[in-house]
Amino acid sequence: MADITRRLGWRHLRGAPTAHVRHHRSGRLVHDGPGLSFWYRSLTAALSEVPVDDRELAMTFHARTSDFQDVAVQATVTYRISDPAIAAARLDFSIDPDTGAWRGTPLEQLAGLLTETAQQHALDVLARTSLAAALVDGVAAVRERIAGGLDAEPRLPATGIEVVAVRVVALRPEPEVERALRTPARELIQQEADKATYERRAVAVERERAIAENELASQIELARREEQLVDQRGTNARREAEEHAAADAVRAGAEAARTVRLAEAEATRSLRLAEAEATRKVRLAGAEAQAAREVGEARAEAQAAWLRVHGDADVATLHALTGTRLAENLPRIESLTVSPDVLTGLLAKLGNGTSGEPA
């Protein structure tokens, strides 16, 4: 839509590069072209704005196949207005000089024209095609037929319209029919999936069997190696026992030899000690005998001297010595009681003894 501004009773129009503007004043063409900018008076101006850019027209319509099945066609037509003067003369592209808005609906008229023309050609080709063929090759056939029909339509060039491209997006049957058509394919796909599942299970079973065989072979090999290991351990144990026995024998021989040497050394030392002790005892016995002889001789000489002294002493002296010795050997006397009878007899003995001694 053109951009229109107001200034002191004048109007200024500024068009877009994709819009072709035609300005008539008093029945005379004043301005004609895309992207124009000019001043005008709204009371004397007749303006038309024709878009010259490519436009997309999406359409959806229903058709019936040769086997009386309803299909929905989704297509898109790209077109443009190649001759804005013819289009403005055939369709109402006039705009309000004050607001710049179209007075009519020219694009809707073009859309209706293109849709009805394309639908006519699509219905013509699908009416002679079965549903299965339409679903398989119908898209290309409908596209070619619509493109050819639009190119051959005389009304479009007479209106200044050029068809750029035609695209058919899809041909879809009714939902129930589509589900029914999908069933065989789904069943086939399911069968293939089941087959693949069974094959996968068979492969898995075969792999499990191979794995089990490998595990069994590994266990057998492991048992054989364990048997070898046990035999080797027994051999090693026997060798170790033999080595220990030989070492113990050598150790026992060495210990016995050492014990013999120690016994011989102990015997030699004991013999030497015994000899030394015997020698010491002999010497000691000799010394003791010598000492005993000397003591005996001394005692004999002392006894002889004692006897000689006592032999030369008188009786009274001997009695005195005897009493002295007796007194030395008597126990300690705390008190002594002398009766008159004992004293009388003792005095009588003393008197007798005294009278008998020489004066």
Protein Blocks (a to p, Z undefined) as FASTA:
>chain_A
ZZdddeehiacddddfkbccdddeehiafbgcehiacdddfklpccddddfbdcdddddd
ddddfkopacddddddddddfblmlmmmmpccbdcfklopafblmklmmmmmmmmmmmmm
mmmmmmmccfklmmmmmmmmmmmmmmmmmmmpmklmmnopacfbdcdfbdcddfklmmmm
mmmmmmmmmmmmmmmmmmmmmmmmmmmmmmmmmmmmmmmmmmmmmmmmmmmmmmmmmmmm
mmmmmmmmmmmmmmmmmmmmmmmmmmmmmmmmmmmmmmmmmmmmmmmmmmmmmmmmmmmm
mmmmmmmmmmmpcfklmmmmmmmmmmmmpccdfbdcddfklmmmmmmmmmmmmmmpcZZ
